[in-house]
Amino acid sequence: MTRLALLCWKYWKSCLFTVALLTTLAVPRALKIQLDLSVESLYPASSQAVSEYEKVKQAFGSDAVAAVYVEDAALFSPARLKLLQSIHQQLLQLPFIVKVESLFSLPDVRDQGGMISTAPVLAKLPQTEAEAATARDRALNNPLLRHQLISKDGTAVLMLLRLSAKHQEISQEARAEALEKILNPHRDRFTQLFQVGDPFVQSWMKQQLATDQRLILPAALGIVLLLLVLTQRSFWAGVVPVLNAAFAIVWTAALMQLLGIPINFLNSILPALIVIIGATSDVHFIHEYREHLAQGMDADEAMKSALHRLALPLLLTCSTTVLGFATTALSDLPILRDFGTAATIGMSARFFISIVLLPSILRLLGRVIQAEQSHPIAEESLSGRIARGLVAFLHRQSKPVMALLLLLFGTALWQASHIQPGNDLSSFLRPESPVRVRDRIVSENLAGLTLLTLVLKADPGEFLEPRALKHLEALTTRLRTVEGVAAVTSFSDLLARMNAQLRGGDARFEQVPDEAASIRQMMLFLHPKDYQPWLSTDHSQAAIQIRCLSSTSTRLLELKQSLEKVIQENPSHANAYTLTGSALLIAQAAESITQGQVSSLGTMMLMVFLIVWGIFLSARCGFITLLVNLFPVAMIFGLMGASGITLNIGTCMVAAITLGIAVDDTLHLLVRFNREARERKNERLGIEAAIREELAPISITTIALAAGFGMLTLSSFQPVREFGLLSAGVMALGLITDMIVTPVMFGRTRIVTLWDILGLKVRQSLIEKSPFFAGLSAWQARRVILASNVVEHEAGDIPVKAGDIGSSLYVVLSGELQASLHTPQGRKVLKEMQPGDVFGEMAFVTRQRRTADVTALSATKLLKLNYDELSRLRRFSPYLASQLLFNISRIVCERAVTSAHSPNLNLGKIAEPKT
């Protein structure tokens, strides 16, 4: 990463030209990206229920229909019925409509002069008010029509439009426009006249997507740009991240089109996310670069220094952000999988462009990007005072603070257990949206459009036998009593209607005949298309159509359980049954959302833990980092449980994605703390310096992220609004926990990174020779050195003076030292020490006064370790600490034995003196 960035810095003109060229080539492909708003993307991809649903559609037709709703107090008048007939005929002319089910087309079984007629209620258009009233009464007396195609008061009717599986080239938007063209001329003649169903829903959603893009993306760009310019005090410092985001958006769209990933209402927010999230890494880098310029470095030095300091944290933070989105791609729902894949591509592209383009743009702008007010952060600055006061307070009150946070954490988890899953399409839209308003009107006056199909499966011909049909009739009647059911129809209703009409319309005979011969006789009056919605061609399957009062996923899942209980309590001749429907599949996907949430969050937690463990070489460090960033996520989920916000396709992404983003600031803080603590040789001063240096960039990025996510609340879609609101909350809480929990948990512990160990140069011979490192591998010895203090002395310095009270032992890492003692005869040299030798071990154990001077004969590096530092090492690596204690005990024992024979030698027999 560092080499690539420096290469782009050096050849900045070529780099800018290459990026501009690639972006230009990507634009035409990006403009070809497809739009997909179909409900199929909400079905669980690997569910057996989906394949069963497809089989039911092939046998009985699709439940995904369009409809025309008409309402008027004088609806059944000759003039208005004539208009309805005209609309019906025009609808039939549309190429994408297979048939129109209405009072003009559906059979109305009735006795007509001793003969059975199946002609529709309005087969002959009424010419007088009396004829129209008669037609209305006939429709209301037909249980197959009442409350389904005509309201109970006769003031509203519904025309169901069966859509063709062909003509896929005609978009849903074009279909909706064609329907509107037919309806518009007649709207002023009726109280209500409108279309509902898939074409209208998808057309309206497409318009809202366009509106959202015109609103959300500029708003996100504007708020991020404004905040960055104000906080960075530089126009160009704000423009550069936005410019990088623009390139990444084009690249992402082109790659999505290349991979066949369409735009849906969920991943349509991706451009805004690229702007919002991608700015964070740029802000950290630009802030660091400008600070180095302010310290007097030239541009080359500032770039190298910034890369040296930030390469590791930026690599880690971008990795966790990409992983957060990648875990969403593990979902079983196509809409979430597409979003996760597209977001992973987008964030990766954004990161790559930052590496390549950011150095080039900074080279182009030169020192113009440095604000005049920019200056190094001093201890007396506001950030310095906040850091000092915060660390001091947390040092004194760490236990009460942690107790309070744990209490809040537990309360949030308890509230989170009350979260309900939700995945119905209607809840994605605002209550005042035309789609939901029209659906409410249809549901209040008719049975609504939410349809479930119960298919009973038996042997061929079985559902022409009286016994099987009697069972079907009983089950149909029982299902009507289930709470939440608006209407139920089956083949038994058609036969019962015919049976009554054959007996002069006597209601006592409105039931399935007892004789097989009567049933076969009735079948002679029926055309297969008359019973196709309820009976398969080989009479082995019977479908029961169930219209529901509610389309919410929770209610539908509850209704499914109630229906299945009734089915099991009412045995039939069926060998098996299937209860399905588009709305039910979407509702059942709520279970996939919950499982996907657990899976993606668990995967993200594991990845964060492994990354931090691998980089900081400590499982405890990984656990604490995870805990710090899970706290704001838990609080937000607690809020969801308390406020009733459902776990839907938007809110299910919050945990994994925000965990991947929120951990970024923690990693920046830890990497800075590691460096500052090692330079200052004091953990408390190190964490104070880390907070002082990182407070500004972390606060800037948090504010920008929270404000950017807040812009998503402008969306027309409820899941997007909730995702934006909750994500903004996680970002804000993440800043608080970073500044409170991180100092408490790490302020007394020295952490070491993998990069530190790989970069530390220690001779293997020293590790093998020194008794202090006995039993440790070279890797473990390097870790001990980095977790301790390394002090340097010039020739002539005296690290240890006789008479001083000390508590530290020393290990010679490089250089030579001499132990000597003042005697009446003059200075007596006790021994000379080489790399690997240990001295001061008795003071480490007993805190006694030093009995000899130790003088550096050359430039020297010493590992300095006291008991407190060893105790802190024990918390992060018990094995290393125990091995060192064993080694120190052995060294002290050798020292005791040596002292018994040489009372004047108080340094211990650690290494043989030079001969």
Secondary structure, 3 states (H helix, E strand, C coil): CHHHHHHHHHCHHHHHHHHHHHHHHHHHHHCCCCECCCHHHHCCCCCHHHHHHHHHHHHHCCCCCEEEEEECCCCCCHHHHHHHHHHHHHHHCCCCEEEEECCCCCCCCEEECCEEECCCCCCCCCCCHHHHHHHHHHHHHCCCCECCCECCCCCEEEEEEEECCCCCCCCHHHHHHHHHHHHHHHHHHCCEEEEEEHHHHHHHHHHHHHHHHHHHHHHHHHHHHHHHHHHHCCHHHHHHHHHHHHHHHHHHHHHHHHHCCCECCCHHHHHHHHHHHHHHHHHHHHHHHHHHHHCCCCHHHHHHHHHHHHHHHHHHHHHHHHHHHHHHCCCCCHHHHHHHHHHHHHHHHHHHHHHHHHHHHHHHHHHHHCCCCCCCCCCCCHHHHHHHHHHHHHHHCHHHHHHHHHHHHHHHHHHHCCCCECCCHHHHECCCCHHHHHHHHHHHHCCCCCEEEEEEECCCCHHHCHHHHHHHHHHHHHHCCCCCEEEEECHHHHHHHHHHHHCCCCHHHCCCCCCHHHHHHHHHHCCHHHHCCCECCCCCEEEEEEEECCCCHHHHHHHHHHHHHHHHHCCCCCCEEEEECHHHHHHHHHHHHHHHHHHHHHHHHHHHHHHHHHHHCCHHHHHHHHHHHHHHHHHHHHHHHHHCCCECCCHHHHHHHHHHHHHHHHHHHHHHHHHHHHHHCCHHHHHHHHHHHHHHHHHHHHHHHHHHHHHHHHCCEHHHHHHHHHHHHHHHHHHHHHHHHHHHHHCCCCCCCHHHHHHCCCCHHHHHHCHHHCCCCHHHHHHHHHHCEEEEECCCCCCECCCCECCEEEEEEECCEEEEEEECCEEEEEEEECCCCEECHHHHHHCCECCCEEEECCCEEEEEEEHHHHHHHHHHCHHHHHHHHHHHHHHHHHHHHHHHHCCCCCCCCCCCCCC
